[in-house]
């Protein structure tokens, strides 16, 4: 991990709870730090018929912090944004338009950007991975992501097996609470470039993608995305739409995740822990003797 990389705990990311700790025959009342979970409503302000109109598009349960990135990354993953310049501005909603303005984000689209709420896949499909699934899902990704992510580098196995510990060492809220997922963006040498934490693993990835979008660094070519849980179809989808060619997970991939990774020419790594890993697709990007 580079010395320049520092990830700070966002205000409101943790709360203190009173617990009764039981250890054998001993009990003790004490304070415990837990990860915060609050709803975030994402609204889109778009020009329709010559008038700017506001639409509520999603409510997600998240850990407060990097909320603008979360909103931008979510909209990118849903295909509602095509270019970084599609976003004109992102604001908190004022008190007059929301009872809880700290949990409502409004993404204003640039004039002339088409907005089609019907593209929101979460309103059409449901699955155990909190998003879209099945053959219709694969077709939707083909339409939204016609170009495969570009990854011309090769990863050294000894560098790859080190990235989970690098990610863990940089997780401030997990260190306090033990209750968060993480998504980390690495370069081809295993250097950590970005880290986001959230109670939802999809939200953590959206925050990483949103950071790239708002910094105009999409597509994420020659980058590695590491997630702290399993590799679901939707996480492969989000990586593909962000142009990230390598997705690694400390847990298992699903069958549809493997199928999508193969189709998109991506490298998919699972069970990356204890200096071991399985390569499910794109083994040519890893220098294995």
N, C-alpha and C positions, 0 to 999 in steps of 0.2 A: 504494500500500500504506500502510495507516494506521500511524502511529508506534507505536501500542499493540500492534500485532501482532508477536509474536516467536515463531519456531518453533525450538526447540532440538533438537540431535541427541540421540536417546535413547541411553542406555548400551547398548553391545552392537550398535549399528546399523552399526558399521564394524569391520573387522579389518585388520591390517597383514600384507601378504604380501611375500615376497622375489621380485623379478622381475629378469629379464635384459632390459634395454632396448636395442633395436637401432635405430640411426639411421644409415642408410647403411652405411659401413664401420666405424662406431664402436659398441662395445658397452659397457654399463655395468651393474653390479649395484647395485640400489638397493631401497629399501623403497617399497611402493605401498599406498595405502589402497583397500580394496575394500568393497563393500556386503555386509553379513552376510546369510546365508540359513540359517534354522533351521526345523525343523518345529514347528508349534504344534498340539497336540491340544485340541479343544474338547469339553468334556463338559457335559451338562445334568443337573442334579439336580432331579427332579420328584416330586410326590406321586402315586403310582399305587396304587390299592387300599388307601388308608390308610397306606401306607408310602412314605418318601422313597427313591427309587431313583436310581442314577447311571447315565447312558448316555453312551458315547462316540459323538459324532455326526459328527465330521470331523477330518481332519488336513490342514493346509494349510502349504505352505512360505511363510515370511514373513520380513521384516526385523524383528527385535525392536524393540519400542516401540509404545505404545498398544495393547497386546494385549487389554485388557478391551474397548476400543472395537471392535477387530476381531471379537472373539467376539460382542458384542452386535449389531453391524452384520450379521454373517453370519447370525445367527439371525433377525434381522428380515427380511433379504432372502429367507430360505428360508420365510417365513410361519409360523415357530414362535412368534413374538411378535406380539401385536396392539396392545399398549398399553405405554407406558413402565413402568407399575406392574406389568407381568408379571414384571419382573426384581426379585427380592428382594435378591440380592447376587451379587457376582462375586469369586471368590477364586483364588489360586494353589493348586493341589493340594499337599497336604503330602507329605513324603517317604515316609510310610508307604503312600500310595496310588499313588505314581508313582516310577519310577526317575529321572526328570528333571523335578522339580516346577517348574523355571523355564520349561519349555516346555509346561505343561499348565494350562489354565484351566477352572475349573468355574463354570458359570452356574446359580445356584439360582433356580428359578422360585417365585413367590409361591404360597402355599397356594390351591388351587382352580383354578389355571391348568392347562388341559388340555395334555397333551404327546403329540404323535403323530409318532413318528420316521419314519413312512412318508411324511410330507409332504416329506421331504428330497429335492428334485428331483435333486440330484447323484447319488443312488443309483439313479435311474431313467433319466436321459438323459445322453448324452455328446456332445460336439461340439468343434470346434476352438476355441471360445471358452471352454473350461473349464467349461461348465455346460449348461443345458438349451437345446433348440433345436426348431425345427419347429412344426407346427400345434398339437401337444399343449402346447408351451411357451406359445404365445399364449393358449390356453384357460386354462392355469394362472394366467397373469398376470391375465386377466379376473376369475377367481374371487378371487384374492388382493388385487386392486386394483380394486374396482368403481367407484371415483371417480377421475376424471382429476385430475392435479395442478393447483393453482390458481396462475395467474400473471397478475396484473392490470397489471403494469408494462410499460413499453416500453423497450427497450435502444437506446442511441445507438451506431451503428456505430463511432464513434471511441473510445468506451469499451470496446466489445467487443474491438477489435483490440489493446488494450493489456493485456488480462488474461494472455495467455501470458507476456509479459515479466515481469509482476508475479509470476506463479507461479514462474518460473525464478529470479528474484532471491531468492525466499524459500525455495528448496530447499537446505538446508544439506548434506544427505548427498549429493545429486546433485553439488553443487559440489565435494565432496571426491572422489567416486568416479566420477561420470558413469554410474552403473549402476542407477538407480532410476526407477520410475514415480512420478507424483504425481497427486493429486486435490485440487483447490482449490474451496472454496465461496465464492462472491462474492455481494454484494448487487446490486441493479439499477443502481448507479452504478459498478460495477467495483471496489468495495472488498473486499479479501481478508478473509474472516472466519475461515476454517479451512484448514489445509493438512496433508495426511498423505502420507508417502512409503512405498514398499514395493517389493520386487522384483517383486511381483505387482500388476498394475494393478487387479484385482478387489479385492485386499486393501486397497489404498489407498482405494478407494471405500467399502468396508465400514467402514474406520476413521472416515471422515468421517460416514457415516450413524450409526455407533455413538456418535460424540461427540454428535450431535444427540439420539439416543435417550436417552442417559444424562443429558443436560442438560434433558430433557423439552421439546425444541424441534422435535419432529416434529408435523405435516408441515413440510417445508422450503419452504413457499409463498414466492413472490416471491424465489427464490434461483436462482443459476446455478451449475451444477457443471461444472468444466473438468477434463478428463483429458488426460494428456500423450501418450497413444498414440492408437489408433484407437477408434472408437465401435462396440462389438459389441452384439449383442442383449442380452446379460446386463447390460451397463452401463446401457442404457436401462431395463431392467427394474428394476435397483436404484434408479435415480433416480425412476422412477414409483412404486415402493413407498414411497419416502421422501417422496413428495409434492413433488419438485423439478421444476418445469415446464420448465427449460431445461438441456439437456446440450450442451456444446461440446467438441470434440476437435481436437487439432492434426493428427490423421490422418483417414483415411477411415472412413465408416460402412459397415456391412454392409447388405445388402438387407433382412434381417429386422429390423435395428435401425430402419431407415427405416419399415418397415411398422408396427412397434409404436409408434413415436413419433407417426405419423399417427393411429393408432387411439386413442392416449391423449391426443391434443390437445396434445402436447408440442412445444417448439421444439428442433429438432436441427440443430446447426451442425457442419460438418466442414471440414477443411483450414484451420483458424484459425491462420494464420501469415503472416508477412511482410505484415501489414496487409491480408490478403485472407481471405475465407471463403466457403463455400457454405452456403446454407440449404436443408435437405432437407424440413423441415416446420415449421409454426408461424411463418411469416414475419411474421404480424401483430404479433408481440411485438417486432419490430425496426423502428425508424423509418428506413425506406429511401425516399428520394425517388423 
